[in-house]
Amino acid sequence: MRLGAKIATATVLLVLIASGAALWFLVFNERSLTQIVSPKEVLVPKDADQGQRAGAQGTAAPARAVQPVWRVNCSDGQAGLDCRAVQTIFIKKTGQRFLTVVVRMPPDTKKAVMLIQAPLRTYLPAGVALQFGQDAARTLPFQNCNRLGCVATYAVTEAEIAGMLNGADLTITIQTRQKRPITLTVPAGDFPEAYAKMK
């Protein structure tokens, strides 16, 4: 076989292998999203899940064993202290992060902003449906995507913050690429304590 023919054959094989790897990657990511059938069973805040499992085993977990669901991170900036409360939902079986909700208090405006980071392979045109407690749901568009996921932001009203402080959970719905809805409940939990630290 001539050298040119060998190079052509090797090139074709490399293209086929690369195409197969890309297809596998896309299918794997899609399956990791579409296999989530019952969010209440497989998607939970990581630390809350640890406490639930301790209780299910018949042993009362110490109060310190259950870590806060909402975590507060602050950083110094030119405008002042920039704080955010973060809650992350994990997939039980794999421990992978699925969805993150951030409530940020910008130091310049002091008005809360919510950021929702959904997983990749989400159906972007559907956006994110966000509901505070029993209020009517609203749909937020995705603004951008990166290697960590796709992001939507929302300027939270004082009434909605008050609802979360009084225990109103968040309900978030996204869709898979096959337009299959996935609805999650993000518990308010210890949000009042986190919000107090932010202020």
C-alpha positions as CSV (number, residue, x, y, z in Angstrom):
1,M,0.0,0.0,0.0
2,R,1.3,3.4,-0.9
3,L,2.2,6.0,1.7
4,G,-0.6,8.3,0.6
5,A,-3.2,5.6,0.9
6,K,-1.9,4.6,4.4
7,I,-2.2,8.2,5.6
8,A,-5.7,8.5,4.1
9,T,-6.8,5.3,5.9
10,A,-5.3,6.4,9.2
11,T,-7.0,9.8,8.9
12,V,-10.4,8.2,8.3
13,L,-9.9,5.9,11.3
14,L,-9.0,8.9,13.5
15,V,-12.1,10.8,12.3
16,L,-14.3,7.8,13.1
17,I,-12.8,7.3,16.5
18,A,-13.2,11.0,17.4
19,S,-16.8,11.0,16.1
20,G,-17.6,8.0,18.2
21,A,-16.0,9.5,21.3
22,A,-18.0,12.8,20.8
23,L,-21.2,10.8,20.3
24,W,-20.6,8.8,23.4
25,F,-19.9,12.0,25.4
26,L,-23.2,13.6,24.3
27,V,-25.2,10.4,25.0
28,F,-23.6,10.0,28.4
29,N,-24.4,13.6,29.4
30,E,-27.9,13.3,28.1
31,R,-28.5,10.0,30.0
32,S,-27.1,11.5,33.2
33,L,-29.8,14.2,32.9
34,T,-32.7,12.1,31.6
35,Q,-32.3,9.2,34.1
36,I,-33.4,11.6,36.9
37,V,-37.0,10.4,37.2
38,S,-37.8,11.2,40.8
39,P,-36.0,14.3,42.1
40,K,-37.3,13.8,45.6
41,E,-35.5,10.4,45.7
42,V,-32.3,11.1,43.9
43,L,-31.7,14.9,44.2
44,V,-31.1,16.4,47.7
45,P,-28.9,18.9,49.4
46,K,-25.8,17.0,50.2
47,D,-25.5,17.8,53.9
48,A,-29.3,17.4,54.5
49,D,-29.0,14.0,52.9
50,Q,-26.3,13.0,55.4
51,G,-28.5,13.9,58.3
52,Q,-31.5,12.0,56.9
53,R,-29.5,8.9,56.4
54,A,-28.3,9.1,60.0
55,G,-31.8,9.4,61.2
56,A,-33.0,6.5,59.0
57,Q,-30.5,4.2,60.5
58,G,-32.2,4.6,63.9
59,T,-29.6,6.6,65.5
60,A,-30.1,10.2,66.5
61,A,-27.5,12.3,64.8
62,P,-25.9,15.0,67.0
63,A,-27.0,18.5,66.2
64,R,-23.5,19.4,64.8
65,A,-23.7,16.5,62.3
66,V,-26.1,18.2,60.1
67,Q,-24.3,21.1,58.4
68,P,-26.1,24.2,57.1
69,V,-27.8,23.7,53.8
70,W,-27.3,27.4,52.8
71,R,-23.6,28.3,53.0
72,V,-22.4,31.9,53.1
73,N,-19.3,33.1,51.3
74,C,-18.0,36.7,51.5
75,S,-15.2,38.5,49.8
76,D,-13.8,42.1,50.1
77,G,-14.2,44.4,47.2
78,Q,-13.8,48.1,46.5
79,A,-17.5,48.7,47.1
80,G,-17.4,46.7,50.4
81,L,-18.2,43.2,51.5
82,D,-19.7,41.1,48.8
83,C,-21.6,38.1,50.3
84,R,-23.6,35.3,48.8
85,A,-25.7,32.4,50.2
86,V,-25.2,29.2,48.2
87,Q,-27.2,25.9,48.1
88,T,-26.2,23.0,45.9
89,I,-28.3,20.0,44.9
90,F,-26.3,16.8,44.3
91,I,-27.1,13.5,42.6
92,K,-27.2,10.8,45.3
93,K,-25.8,7.9,43.3
94,T,-22.8,9.8,41.9
95,G,-22.3,12.7,44.3
96,Q,-22.1,15.0,41.3
97,R,-23.3,18.6,41.5
98,F,-26.6,19.0,39.6
99,L,-27.9,22.5,40.3
100,T,-26.7,25.5,42.3
101,V,-28.8,28.4,43.7
102,V,-27.0,31.5,44.8
103,V,-28.5,34.6,46.6
104,R,-26.0,37.5,46.3
105,M,-26.1,40.8,48.1
106,P,-24.1,43.3,46.0
107,P,-22.4,45.8,48.2
108,D,-23.3,48.7,46.0
109,T,-27.0,48.2,45.7
110,K,-27.8,46.0,48.7
111,K,-30.6,44.4,46.7
112,A,-30.6,40.6,46.5
113,V,-29.9,38.9,43.2
114,M,-30.5,35.2,42.6
115,L,-28.4,33.1,40.3
116,I,-29.4,29.6,39.2
117,Q,-26.8,27.3,37.6
118,A,-28.4,24.4,35.8
119,P,-26.6,21.4,34.3
120,L,-25.3,21.3,30.7
121,R,-27.6,19.4,28.2
122,T,-30.5,21.5,29.5
123,Y,-33.1,22.6,26.9
124,L,-32.1,26.3,26.8
125,P,-35.2,27.8,25.0
126,A,-37.4,26.7,27.9
127,G,-35.4,28.6,30.4
128,V,-35.9,28.1,34.2
129,A,-39.3,28.1,35.9
130,L,-38.9,29.7,39.3
131,Q,-41.5,29.7,42.0
132,F,-41.4,31.1,45.6
133,G,-43.6,29.1,47.9
134,Q,-47.2,29.3,46.6
135,D,-46.6,32.3,44.4
136,A,-47.1,32.1,40.6
137,A,-44.1,30.7,38.8
138,R,-42.0,32.9,36.5
139,T,-39.8,31.8,33.6
140,L,-36.2,33.1,33.5
141,P,-34.1,33.0,30.3
142,F,-30.6,31.5,30.4
143,Q,-28.0,34.1,29.9
144,N,-24.9,32.1,29.2
145,C,-23.3,28.6,29.6
146,N,-19.8,27.5,30.6
147,R,-18.1,24.2,31.4
148,L,-19.9,24.2,34.8
149,G,-23.4,24.7,33.5
150,C,-26.0,27.3,32.2
151,V,-26.8,30.4,34.2
152,A,-30.0,32.4,34.7
153,T,-30.3,35.4,37.0
154,Y,-33.2,37.1,38.8
155,A,-33.6,40.3,40.8
156,V,-35.3,39.0,43.9
157,T,-38.0,41.2,45.4
158,E,-38.2,42.1,49.1
159,A,-41.5,40.2,49.4
160,E,-39.8,37.1,47.9
161,I,-36.9,37.4,50.4
162,A,-39.4,37.8,53.2
163,G,-41.1,34.6,52.0
164,M,-37.9,32.6,52.1
165,L,-37.2,34.0,55.6
166,N,-40.6,32.7,56.6
167,G,-39.8,29.2,55.3
168,A,-41.1,29.4,51.7
169,D,-39.2,26.8,49.6
170,L,-38.1,27.4,46.0
171,T,-39.5,25.3,43.2
172,I,-37.3,25.1,40.1
173,T,-38.1,23.4,36.9
174,I,-35.8,22.9,33.9
175,Q,-36.2,20.7,30.8
176,T,-33.9,18.1,29.3
177,R,-33.0,18.3,25.6
178,Q,-36.0,16.1,24.9
179,K,-38.2,18.7,26.6
180,R,-38.8,16.5,29.6
181,P,-39.4,18.6,32.7
182,I,-37.4,18.1,35.9
183,T,-38.8,19.8,39.0
184,L,-36.8,20.3,42.1
185,T,-37.6,21.7,45.5
186,V,-34.8,23.9,47.0
187,P,-35.7,24.1,50.8
188,A,-35.5,27.4,52.5
189,G,-34.2,25.6,55.6
190,D,-31.6,27.7,57.4
191,F,-31.9,30.6,54.9
192,P,-32.8,33.1,57.7
193,E,-29.4,32.4,59.4
194,A,-27.5,32.7,56.1
195,Y,-29.3,35.9,55.2
196,A,-28.5,37.4,58.6
197,K,-24.8,36.7,58.0
198,M,-25.0,38.3,54.6
199,K,-26.3,41.5,56.0
